[in-house]
């Protein structure tokens, strides 16, 4: 996903326009550190786009399951320099839904308790879900 599109879509999804650019910076930092969503090295622009796809897709499905308020809380974590990896977001959503706060999320992240081995949703999963919604209406 292109950076500008990501910022727009994440702002719409979460209602947190001021935080969306921080997630782009986070994706760029991941790639600068040679971290790749699929652990395969690739050109920087493609790798950043893949991180943004993964963040958006994960948050899209979190919103479907937990609601906009939880997505907003996850996105706002970036304001305290706490950007979660997509594979940590679902566990964080559960924790936030159960009353957790940013300090608890940070502690769980540092201890490795947010990491999930579940398959991450893709941008294609989002597109398929949107088509299904459109066809059902």
C-alpha positions as a printed Julia matrix, in Angstrom:
137×3 Matrix{Float64}:
   0.0     0.0    0.0
   1.35    3.43  -0.87
   2.13    5.61   2.12
  -0.44    8.31   1.33
  -3.19    5.73   0.81
  -2.25    4.02   4.08
  -2.44    7.3    6.01
  -5.87    8.03   4.55
  -7.25    4.52   5.08
  -5.85    4.17   8.61
  -7.22    7.59   9.54
 -10.65    6.52   8.3
 -10.46    3.12   9.99
  -9.3     4.41  13.36
 -10.31    8.06  13.51
  -6.71    8.86  14.46
  -5.41   11.0   11.58
  -2.52   12.5   13.55
  -1.15    9.07  14.47
  -1.29    7.49  11.0
   1.99    9.03   9.73
   3.82    7.62  12.77
   2.96    4.12  11.53
   4.54    4.94   8.16
   7.7     6.02   9.99
   7.58    2.79  11.99
   7.36    0.71   8.79
  10.31    2.62   7.35
  12.29    2.0   10.55
  11.52   -1.72  10.36
  12.85   -1.88   6.82
  15.9     0.24   7.68
  16.61   -2.35  10.4
  16.22   -5.07   7.72
  13.02   -6.45   9.22
  10.6    -7.8    6.64
   7.02   -8.96   7.13
   7.79  -12.28   5.43
  11.48  -12.41   6.5
  12.57  -12.12   2.84
  14.72   -9.16   1.84
  13.38   -6.95  -0.93
  13.61   -3.35  -2.16
  12.81   -0.84   0.55
   9.71    0.66  -1.09
   8.14   -2.77  -1.55
   9.05   -3.84   1.99
   7.54   -0.68   3.5
   4.36   -1.19   1.45
   4.11   -4.78   2.71
   4.41   -3.64   6.34
   1.69   -1.04   5.74
  -0.54   -3.66   4.09
  -0.1    -5.97   7.05
  -0.76   -3.28   9.66
  -3.88   -2.11   7.83
  -5.24   -5.61   7.2
  -4.71   -6.63  10.81
  -6.38   -3.5   12.15
  -9.24   -3.86   9.65
 -10.14   -7.28  11.05
  -9.56   -6.16  14.65
 -12.11   -3.42  14.03
 -14.59   -5.99  12.72
 -14.15   -8.13  15.84
 -13.47   -5.58  18.59
 -14.75   -2.25  17.24
 -13.37    1.14  16.32
 -12.54    2.15  19.9
 -10.05   -0.72  20.28
  -8.46    0.03  16.9
  -8.16    3.68  17.92
  -6.43    2.68  21.15
  -3.94    0.49  19.27
  -3.23    3.23  16.75
  -2.85    5.83  19.53
  -0.16    3.69  21.17
   2.12    5.19  18.52
   1.86    8.54  20.35
   3.94    7.0   23.14
   6.31    5.31  20.65
   4.62    1.96  21.11
   3.93    0.7   17.61
   3.01   -2.96  17.74
   3.92   -5.53  15.12
   0.88   -6.95  13.34
   1.46  -10.31  15.05
   1.09   -8.55  18.43
  -2.05   -6.56  17.64
  -4.76   -9.18  18.19
  -3.45  -10.07  21.65
  -3.23   -6.35  22.44
  -6.81   -5.87  21.25
  -7.99   -8.62  23.61
  -6.04   -7.05  26.47
  -7.43   -3.58  25.77
 -10.97   -4.94  25.53
 -10.47   -6.48  28.97
  -9.42   -3.14  30.47
  -5.69   -3.18  29.82
  -3.77    0.05  29.37
  -0.62    1.15  27.56
   1.64    0.25  30.51
   0.25   -3.29  30.57
   0.56   -3.58  26.78
   4.2    -2.46  27.01
   4.93   -5.0   29.74
   3.25   -7.83  27.84
   5.11   -6.84  24.67
   8.48   -6.75  26.43
   7.79  -10.17  27.97
   6.75  -11.61  24.6
   3.19  -12.37  25.61
   1.58  -10.46  22.74
   3.24  -12.51  20.01
   0.84  -14.71  18.08
   1.72  -17.41  15.58
  -1.68  -17.16  13.86
  -1.65  -16.4   10.15
  -1.83  -12.66   9.59
  -4.61  -11.35   7.37
  -3.55   -9.89   4.04
  -4.74   -6.94   2.04
  -6.34   -9.51  -0.27
  -8.36  -10.78   2.71
  -9.59   -7.22   3.26
 -10.55   -6.85  -0.4
 -12.38  -10.18  -0.31
 -14.26   -9.17   2.84
 -15.26   -5.83   1.31
 -16.55   -7.62  -1.81
 -18.56   -9.99   0.39
 -20.07   -7.08   2.31
 -20.96   -5.34  -0.94
 -22.54   -8.5   -2.39
 -24.54   -9.15   0.81
 -26.08   -5.69   0.78
